[in-house]
Amino acid sequence: MSKNLGFIFNSSFSYWDYERYCLTNLNKNFNLFFFNLNFTENLSIRSRKINLNVVNCSSIDDFKKKIKNLDIKIIITNNSVNENNLNIFNYLKNNNIKLGLIDFKHFSPITKLKRKNISIFNLFFILNNLKFKIFRNFKSNSIKEFDFDFYIGNKNNKKNHKQVNTHHFDYYKFKKTIKLNNKYSYITFLDDAPADHPDYKKLNISPHAPLYLYKINIIRIFKKIENFYNCKIVVAGHPRMEGNQKHNKIFQGRKVIFNKTAELVANSMLVITHASESVNFAVMSKKKIIFLNSNIFLPSYRDLIDQFSQLIGANTLNFSKNNCYELDKLKINLKKYKKYERDYIINKKISLKHKMWSNLKIK
């Protein structure tokens, strides 16, 4: 049986994704091939540690030819079924190639929160999904069902195909994190780039906030928090913004550190964020958390932040209202922290010593 295993990704895949998906563990038992289906751009994934096998495809037919030559029996993707990859997924089905879905959105509690408002951002996805449902109903060929999916916690149960039990990727990363000291000398800000994330341009949608207003407001609240605690803020940079000096300038000289989020959180006295999923590290570290909200954000993003903070039982600070007096009221709701871990991070069906991908087998 072939030990070759394929991944389908687009231009957003990076070495950061490789590490966060814990693919180092998988690379020990399989030969990994990463298929780039962004037909207009050749990509490579390199680092000082490893040079990954990227298979650039010029067309769907080119993809079919290359996957056949490599004798691949399993494909894993982080893409949902849509009009663009329907042809590819059905090709896999017709050629008995197993297809697995591994998608952060399925692990995210924030995708399950009810939104009180519909913004341009929400409307884009509603209309796009409606378009695909109409498209799907008129297709004579059935859409490829995923053969297996990755399942964690108690809130992400899927019943339409086989589940591979695992913990959240952040749990495996957190296990490797060593606390360096107990004298916490900084505050960690988890950056999710709400004003200039590259996906806004790619999807042709509005950002969560105007960039010029975000620059002014985020620095204003940073200064107040730093003065209150007499402690500097260090930014855990969003991985998609690495190398983007224009983005780093938003933080006016503060340290912006990439690919060290778990370590930064574990050694910080406090964690602040908008709606970054890396808050998982703060929950597992039992750190105090402040969710920063603002009237400059789109209504849907404001609701997202508020409801996310309610889910964790953390503190929300609206920096448009200058209510920094609430900073001396911060506390940890351990009951909600533990419930959040059970629901969205830990899978009770497997051991805490479980290694990611250890139960994935080619049959």
Stockholm file with secondary structure:
# STOCKHOLM 1.0

chainA/1-363         MSKNLGFIFNSSFSYWDYERYCLTNLNKNFNLFFFNLNFTENLSIRSRKINLNVVNCSSIDDFKKKIKNLDIKIIITNNSVNENNLNIFNYLKNNNIKLGLIDFKHFSPITKLKRKNISIFNLFFILNNLKFKIFRNFKSNSIKEFDFDFYIGNKNNKKNHKQVNTHHFDYYKFKKTIKLNNKYSYITFLDDAPADHPDYKKLNISPHAPLYLYKINIIRIFKKIENFYNCKIVVAGHPRMEGNQKHNKIFQGRKVIFNKTAELVANSMLVITHASESVNFAVMSKKKIIFLNSNIFLPSYRDLIDQFSQLIGANTLNFSKNNCYELDKLKINLKKYKKYERDYIINKKISLKHKMWSNLKIK
#=GR chainA/1-363 SS CCCEEEEEECTTCCHHHHHHTTHHHHHTTSEEEEEECCTTCCCCCBCSSCBCCEEECSSHHHHHHHHHHTTCCEEEESCCCCTTTHHHHHHHHHTTCEEEECCHHHHCGGGGSCCSCCCHHHHHHHHHHHHHHHHHHTCSSCCCCCSEEEECTTTCCCCSSEEEECCCHHHHHHHTCCCCCSCCCEEEEECCCTTTCHHHHHHTCCCSSCHHHHHHHHHHHHHHHHHHHTCEEEEECCGGGTTCHHHHGGGTTCCEECSCHHHHHHTCSEEEESSCTTHHHHHHHTCCEEEEECTTSCHHHHHHHHHHHHHHTCEEEETTTTCGGGGGGCCCCHHHHHHHHHHHTCCTTSCTTCCTTTTCCCC
#=GC SS_cons         CCCEEEEEECTTCCHHHHHHTTHHHHHTTSEEEEEECCTTCCCCCBCSSCBCCEEECSSHHHHHHHHHHTTCCEEEESCCCCTTTHHHHHHHHHTTCEEEECCHHHHCGGGGSCCSCCCHHHHHHHHHHHHHHHHHHTCSSCCCCCSEEEECTTTCCCCSSEEEECCCHHHHHHHTCCCCCSCCCEEEEECCCTTTCHHHHHHTCCCSSCHHHHHHHHHHHHHHHHHHHTCEEEEECCGGGTTCHHHHGGGTTCCEECSCHHHHHHTCSEEEESSCTTHHHHHHHTCCEEEEECTTSCHHHHHHHHHHHHHHTCEEEETTTTCGGGGGGCCCCHHHHHHHHHHHTCCTTSCTTCCTTTTCCCC
//
